[in-house]
Amino acid sequence: MQPIVDRLTAEYSDRVTFRALNAQDGGEGQNLFASVRLPGHPGYVIYNGNQIEIYRGFGVIAEADLRQAIETALIAE
């Protein structure tokens, strides 16, 4: 998944904030995973500019699906 995330980051970094956290770090990443109730990893939560959740997924996800979720979040601002 990292190559997909890297491509999307490069494509959208001027309009989207990306955060990569370790769900097993015993700290911030693990706490965030628990607070947003992601059942597995890798996990993805996409919010629009108003902090409304637009997309949630975990595991292997198609690049087109993540791209569509990002585009939806950008439109929903």
C-alpha positions in Angstrom: 0.0 0.0 0.0 2.9 2.4 0.6 3.5 3.1 -3.1 -0.1 4.0 -3.5 -0.1 6.3 -0.5 3.1 7.9 -1.8 1.6 8.6 -5.2 -1.6 10.0 -3.7 0.5 12.1 -1.3 2.5 13.5 -4.2 -0.7 14.2 -6.2 -2.7 15.9 -3.4 -0.2 17.3 -0.9 -1.0 20.8 -1.9 -4.7 20.3 -0.9 -4.7 17.4 1.6 -2.9 16.7 4.9 -1.7 13.1 5.1 -0.7 11.6 8.4 1.1 8.2 8.7 1.0 6.6 12.1 2.1 3.3 13.5 -0.9 1.4 15.0 1.4 -0.6 17.2 3.7 2.1 18.5 2.3 2.0 22.0 1.7 5.7 21.7 0.0 8.3 19.4 -0.6 5.9 16.5 -2.1 3.2 18.7 -4.2 5.7 20.6 -5.5 7.2 17.4 -6.4 3.8 15.9 -8.3 3.0 19.1 -10.1 6.4 19.2 -11.4 6.1 15.6 -12.1 2.4 16.1 -10.2 1.1 13.1 -10.4 -2.8 13.3 -7.2 -3.5 11.3 -4.2 -2.0 9.6 -3.3 -0.5 7.4 -6.2 1.8 8.1 -7.5 4.9 6.4 -9.9 7.6 7.6 -10.5 10.5 5.3 -12.2 13.7 6.5 -13.3 16.7 4.6 -12.3 20.2 5.6 -15.1 20.4 8.1 -13.8 17.3 9.9 -16.7 15.2 8.7 -15.7 11.6 8.0 -16.0 10.8 4.3 -14.3 7.4 4.1 -13.1 4.6 6.3 -11.3 1.5 5.3 -8.6 -1.0 6.3 -6.4 -3.6 4.6 -5.5 -3.5 0.9 -7.6 -0.9 -0.9 -7.5 -0.1 -4.5 -5.8 3.2 -5.5 -8.9 4.2 -7.4 -11.1 3.8 -4.3 -8.8 6.0 -2.2 -8.5 8.6 -4.9 -12.3 8.7 -5.2 -12.6 9.2 -1.4 -10.1 12.0 -1.5 -11.9 13.7 -4.4 -15.3 13.3 -2.6 -13.7 14.9 0.6 -12.4 17.8 -1.5 -15.8 18.4 -3.1 -17.6 18.1 0.3 -15.7 21.0 1.9 
